[in-house]
């Protein structure tokens, strides 16, 4: 692979402003995506009334998974768009689609008003958001990695997950505020719509922020004719090893991430027996510490390489996932639940903090956004998007522990990939001049 060359001539103030701007947009994108999961406990009966909480959550989780089905399409379409038109253009388009999806959910009537059309509207809105997030990951991972500079690429690219987690924390914070201000009946009746309106409005703000970003030097330097060749066929024909490597290294990491984030809140209520409010507080506190650890781990990767962190995640995840979840299922103490959740998230940090830069460093500029986005989206759809559904299905049939083993096995498979792959820090395709 091509070695990195001299650092980018981009002014440091412009670099920092661009990274902050790109990250802020990423935060709003992921807030809009995760607010669905954060408020599922309240709106699931509105769209899927059945009288059984697990069945209602299962239906809502299925829609969450459906949104993931569009992520490969969004990754393919907007990955090509970002490779041909620029990272800035791709980021702007993705937030526009997310805005539309959020407003649509906010105004969607319930099942009692329009019957089956209600969940149909919900599904359509999630499809729009799935396309948006599918393109967002590749565009933002590529933009931050290219804008970061050679010596701080791990540190600055880690802010993709800082803002991703921040989006989730903001969603949970909105939930905590609404839980404090509204009754449970008000939240279930109409209060759950408020966060979707907030997300739509924030997306409009981000649209204007992203229009003011500068383009990366790496994209400007890419061959114009090569940019035109970006496409799904070109990716898997010319870079099959790299594309399948992204799928393999993502599978265990993304499953573990969704198990310890979006599913954990339901697990603490539905299995551990905590109240919705306590489960939200536990999840929020653990995620906040998790968020702070991302740039620390990213900076560490700039010193020792990317591979040691990923191998660490693989080893610890394989050894302790089953133990953590079984201990969480048995605990009735909120502080112990917080500590166990945090341990799981700290293990996952070895993947989340550097996965964006590792993927970006695998591909040349003319096909980088697509190379990062499409294989990742495929793995994310198969393993991340179905995490809640699989977990709840196992619980419904009386074998919840099977999910713990499932996560463990997938982390172990990814571990084998981490051990065999080269360290992308020392074999990077990102050229900055």
N, C-alpha and C positions, 0 to 999 in steps of 0.2 A: 504494500500500500504506500501511497504517497506520504511523505513526511510533511509535517507542518513547517512553514517558513516563517519569515519575520512577522512580528506582530502588526496588526492592522493600524493604518495611519489615522483612523477615526479619533477625533478629539475625545479625551476621557469624560468630559462633561456631557458630550453628545451621547457617548456610549452608555453612561449611567442613566441619563434621561430616557434613552430608548429602552433600556432594560426595565426601568420602572414602569414606563408606559405600556410595554408589552405585557409585563406581569400583572398590572392592574386590570387590563382587559381579560387576562386569563382568570383572574379572581372572579370577576362577574360572570364569565362563561360558566365556571364550575359551580358558582352559587346557584345559577339558574338550573343547572343539571341536578344538583344534589338536594335542592329544596323539595323536589318530588319525594325523595326517600325520607327526608326529615319529617314531612307532614303526612306520610302514608297512613300512620295510625289514625289520623283524623278524617281524611277524605275517602279512604277505602270503602266505608259503608255507604257513602254518597253515590259512588259509581258501581259498586258491587255488593248490594245489600243481600246478606244471607243469614245473619244472626250468629255466625260462627267466626270468631276473630281470626283463627288460623286460615280459614278458607278465604276470607276477605283479603287478608294480607297476601295470600298466595296469588290471588287474581291481580292485585296491584303489582306484585313482584313480577308477574308474567308480562305486564305492560312495561315495567322497567326494563325487562330483558328484551322486549320488542324494540325499544328505543336503541338498544345496542345493535340490533340487526341492521340498522341504517348506518351505523358508524363505518363499516367498510366502504359503503357507497360514498359517504361523505369524505372519507379518507382518500378514496380513489379520485373523485371529482375535484375536490379542493386541493389535494396534494399536487395533482397535475397543474391546476390553476396557479398555485403558489410557486411551482417550479418555472412556469412560463411567464406569469405576470408579476411575480414578486411575492416575498413573504408578507409585506404590508398589505397587499391586495387580498391575500388569502385570509389574513386576520380580520380584515374589515368585513368581508363577506360572511365569515362564520358567525360573528356577533349579531349580524342582521337577522339571520335565520333563528338564532337563539331567542332574540327579542320577540319575534313573531310567535314562537312556540309558547313562551311564557304568558303573553297576553291572552292567547287562545285558551290555555288552561284556566287562567284567572276568571274568564267569563263563561266557561262551559257550564251548561245546566246539568243537574243531577239526574239519576236514573228515574226518580219519581216523576220528573217533569217531561222527559222525552224518551224514556225507555232505553232501548239498546243503542240509540244514537248518542247517548251520553258517553259510555265507554269508547264508542267509535271516535268521538271528537278527541277524547283523551289520548287514544292511540295515535291519531293523526298528529297531534301536537308533539308527542314524544318522538315521532318519526322525524319531524322537522328538527327537533333538538338533537336527535341522534346524528343527523347529517352534519349539523353544526359542530358538535363535539368531535365527530370523526375527523373533520378537517382542522379543528382547533389544535388538537394535540400535535399533529405533524408540523403545522405552521409555527406554533409557538415554540416547540422544542427546537426546531431548526433556527428560528429567529434568535432565540436566546443563546443557543450554542455558537452561532456565527458571530453574534454581536459581542460575546463575552471576552474575547481575546485568549490567546493560547495558554497563558499561565494561570488564568483564573476561570477556565471554562467549566470545571466541575462545580466551583462555588456559585457562579452566576446562573448556570443552567439549573441548579437545584431550586432556584426560585420558581420554576414552573410548578414544582410540587408544594412549595411554600404557599403559593397563591391558590393552587388547587385545593389544598387543605384549608386555607383561609376561606375559600368560598364555602366549603363545607361547614366551617366554624361559624361563619356569618349566618348561614342557614339555620344552624342550631341555636345561635344567639337570638335570632328573630323568633324562633320557636319558644325559647325560654321567656322572652319578653311577652309574647302573646299568651303563654301559659300563666304568667303573672297578672296580666291585665284582663284576660277574658276567662269566662267559665269554660269547663270542658264542653258544655252544650253549645256555647257560642262558637268555640273553635271548630267543632264538628259541623255546625250549621253553615257558617259563613266566614269565620276567622281564618280558615286555611287558605282562602283566596288572596289574602293580603300579601303574603310573601311572593306570590307569582306576579302581582302588580308591581311590587318593589323591584323584582328582577327585570321586568320589562323596561321600567324606567331607567334603571342603571345601565342596561344594555344600550339604550339610546345615547347616554353620556359617553360610554366606551366607544361607540361608533365614531364620534367626533375626535376622541383622543387618538384612535388608531389611524385616522386619516392624516394626522400630523406626524406620524413616525417617519424616521429615515430608513431607507433600504440598507440591507447589509452589504458590506464590501464583497463578501464571498459570492453573493448572488450576482452582483455587478460584474465580477470577474469571470463568471461562468461563460462558456462558449455559447453564443446565441443560437447556433444551429443545434447544439446538443440539448438546449432547453426545449426546443420544439419536439424532441424525441421522447420526452418524459411521458410515460404511459404504463399501464399495468402489464402489457405484454413485454415492453422493453425492460421493465423492472425484473420480472421473473426469468426473462431470457438472458439478460446480460449480468444480472446480479442475483442469481438464485441462491447462492450460499449465504449471502448477507441477508436476503429477505427471509429465508427459513431460519436463520440464526435469530433474527428479531422475534419471530413467532415463538421459538423455543425458549429464549431467555425471558420472554414476557409472561408465558403461561402461568408458571408458579407464582411469580411476583404479583401479577394483577389479581389472581384468585385470592392470595393472602391479603392483599390490600383491601379488597371489597369485603372479605370475611371480617376483618378487624375494623372496618369503618361503617359502610352502609348497613351491613347485616347486624353488626354488634348491638345497635340500639334495639332492634326487634328481639334479639336473643336475650338481652337483659330483662326485657318485659315478659316475653313469651315462655322463656325457659327458666331463668334465674328467679323470676317472680318480683322484680322491682317495679315500682310505679313508673308510669310514662315520664313523669317529671324527674325522678331520680335517675332513670336510665339516660335521659338527655343530659343531665349534669355530669354523670360519669363519663359519657362519651365526649362531651365538650372539653372537659379537663384533660383527658388523655390525648385528644387530638391537638390541643394547644401545645403541650410539651412535645409531641411528635413533630409538629410544624417547626418549632424552634431548633430541632435537631437536624433538619434537612441541610441548611447551609454549612453546618459544622461538618457533617459527613461529606458534603460536596467539596469543601475545602480540603478535607483529609485526602480525598481521591486525587486532588491536584498534587499532593505530596507523595503518596505511596502507590497511586494507580487506581484504576476502576475495579480491576479483577478481585483484589483482596476483599473489598466491601461486598461484592456480589457472592463470593464464596462464603463469606461469613454469614450472610443472610440464608444461604442455602443450607449450611450445616446446622445453624441454630434453629431454623424453621423446621427442618426435618426432625430434629431431636425433641422439640418442645411444643409444637402446635397442639398435638393431642392432649398433652398434660394441661396446657393453658385453658383450652376450651372445657375440658371435663372439670377443672377446678372452678372456672367461672359458672358452670351449670350448678355446682353444689354450694357456692357461696351465697350468704344472705347479708354480708357486710359490705356496705357501699365502698368503703375505703379499700378493702381487699379486692373488690371488683375493679376499681380504678387501677390499682397496682398491676393486676394481672393483664388488664387491657393495655396498659402502658408497656409492659414487657413485650407483649406481642407486637405492638407498633414499633418499638425500638428495634426489634429484630428485622421488621420489614423495611426499616430505614436504609439498610444496606442495599436494597433494590430501588426504592423510590427516589432517593436523593440523586442518583446518577443514571437512572435508566434512560432519560432523555438524551443526555450527552453521549452515552455509549452508542445509541442507535444513530445519532447524527454523525458520529465519527466514522461510521461504517461505510457511508455513501459519498460520492462526489456531488458537487453542488447542483449540477443540472437535473439530478433526480433525487436529491436528498429529502425534500419535503414529502414526496410520495413514498420513498423508501422507508422513512420513519413512520409515516402515518398508516399506510395500508396493511403491512404485516402486523403491526401493533394492533390495529383495529380488528383484524381477524381473530387474533389471540384474545383480545379483550372481549369481543363478542361471545366467543365460545366459552371462556372461563370466567371473566369478570362479570359480564352481564347476566349470567345464569347463576351466580353464586347464591343470591338470596332464594331464588326459586328452588334450586337443588337442596339447599339447607332446609327450607320449609317443607319440601316434599318428603325428605327423609324423616323429618319430625312427624309429619302427618301419618306416615306408615309405621311409626313407632321405632325407628332406628336412627335417631338424630346423630349418634356417634359415628355413623358412616360418613357424615360430612367432614368430621374432624380428620378421619383417615384420608379422605379424598384430597383435602388441602395438603396434608402431609406428603402424600405420594406425588402430587404435582410439583411441590417445592423440590422434592428429591430429584425429579426428572430435570428440572431447570438447573439444579446444582451440577449435574453431570455436564451440562452445556457450559456453565461458568468455568468449570475446572479445565475444560479442553480448549476454550477460546483464547485468542490472543488479547492482551490488554490494549484496548483502543486508545488509551492515553499515549502510548508509544507507537501506535500504528494508525494515526488519524488521517482521514481524507479531507479535513477542513483546511482550506488554504485562505489566507486573509490578505494577501497582497497580489 
